[in-house]
Structures are given as C-alpha cells and as structure tokens.
Amino acid sequence: MGMLIITKGQNKNAAYKLGHRVLTIGRGTANLIQILDPGVSRRHASIWWDGQSYMIRDLESSNGVFVNNNKVNEARLHIGDTIRIGNVVFKLAEDMANVEDQVLKARNADRTVVSRTTMMINYDPNSPPTGNSSVVDIDKAARSRDAALLRDTNRFSAMALRESDRQIDLMTETLNYALRTVDADRCMAFMLTGPRSLKLVAAVFSREVPSNQHKIQPVKHVLTQALKTLAPVRGRSEGAIFAAAAVPLKVGKRTIGILYADCMALNPRIFIDQDIDILNLVAPAVVSAIQGKT
C-alpha cells in the first residue's frame, strides 16, 4: 500500500496512509485530507485504489491537479510521483508501519438545522428549464469508482432507519449526512402538495452560509426539471446560488417530493455525477422520514 507525504506547503512532512479507502482532498471539512490553502478548492481531488494502482481525479477544481508537473483530469499514480494541489505538493511513497497516519476520521460538522418550516414554491411544469441543467444517468451509481463511499452511504441509510426507533430525527440525520457528503451549503426536502406546489419539510445549512441566505429561493429550473423528467438533475445558476442538484423522492412509481441541495456563490463549486449518486442513495431514507412526519 502507499501513502501521501506533504513535501511542500501546509503540514509539511505529514503522512496520509491511503489503504483501499477513497480519500478526497480539499479545503472543506468533509474531506479526509483537509488543506487550508487559498489555492485549494473546497473539494479538489479524489484518490482511490482500482485494484492495480492508485488513481487520482480532479473534481472540477478551480486550479487543477498536477502530477509530475503535468495537469491532469484523471491519472494513474506510481510510487515516487509528485502531486501538486494549490500550493501544496505531495509525494506518493511506500507505506511505512512506523509512520503515524494523519488521515482524520470523518468529522461530524456542526450544522444549523431548520425543520418543519413551510415555503411554497410554484413551478410551471410546461415551461422549459433555463440555464445549464442536465439529466444524469442514475445507473452510473453501480459503476462508480468511488464504490466504497457509496457503500458507506448505504450503511448510513440502514443505520438511520434503525436509529429512528430510538427517537432520533431521521430527517435531520439524513439531510445532515447528505449535506456533509456532497459538501453542499444547503440541503432541503420538499413534499409535493399539488400539481404546482412544493412544501418545504426540512432544511439544513452549512455554518458557512449566513443566516440571511437561509430563505433564498431554491433554483426553480432544477426543481422543475426534476419533476418533469422524474430523474436526477444538476445545474448551474446565477446570483446568490452557484449550483444546485435535485433528485425525485418516490414511493413505488409515485413521486412524492424532491431532495434538493445547492452551493452558494460565496463558496462556489459544482456538483459532479458522484454527488447525484449520493443524493439518489439517501433518498429512500428521506422518503421514510417524510412518511413518518405526515
């Protein structure tokens, strides 16, 4: 197995053992390797073992990923390779048993929670969506290279359903998990109350979101497209919200609501296919929570 050693920049000489787990590197608290460098995006890169060697992928960061000084979108890594992310340089080395692993356990981010509030959003199912939205093939979930993370999400859903018997708020637990895992700023569950209306059932917010932005209207065309196509959607926006994603909440073939997440312009990042996979995988727990509240 291998490990990453920082050779230049913040936390120089720190070692991160890779193992077979999936690690993300970035500025946000949800990353197992958190780098507080201005040149690093909130979620910058992902590293995983594909059965033969380690792979690295740029998660559509602002400043890119460089392997041996070459900019890459995705690359296979070899022992001795250097990886530059922002102003920090890592070296991939052989694992050494006497080196302390600096990979931190997933942190339970402190979140501000607002639940059981009501916000009516009218949408026109006949109007075409605007902006850059695209429907994502949810069959990709089964083929995702970050399979370990997806398995972890399934374990969470099963755990949350068991814990609901102990009076734990399943909705809040599920939304907080989705918020942290996809590194969003806001995560909301909506219930369909009529052919043109959605009711906000619960919402959670990152601490980085000012309170005056909690009630900013979600991106209308993302909600509309998710309801029209009955498929997951992600899109870019303008103004206070930078990007948004939504997946339908279904009971059998019937759509009962929408699970929605967005990132504010203050912390710009876009949602990738893996984020849609995660939202789709936690959706059944949200449905269970909605049914328990009604």
Order of alpha helices (4+ residues) and beta strands (2+ residues): beta-beta-beta-beta-beta-beta-beta-beta-beta-beta-beta-beta-beta-beta-alpha-alpha-alpha-beta-beta-alpha-beta-beta-beta-alpha
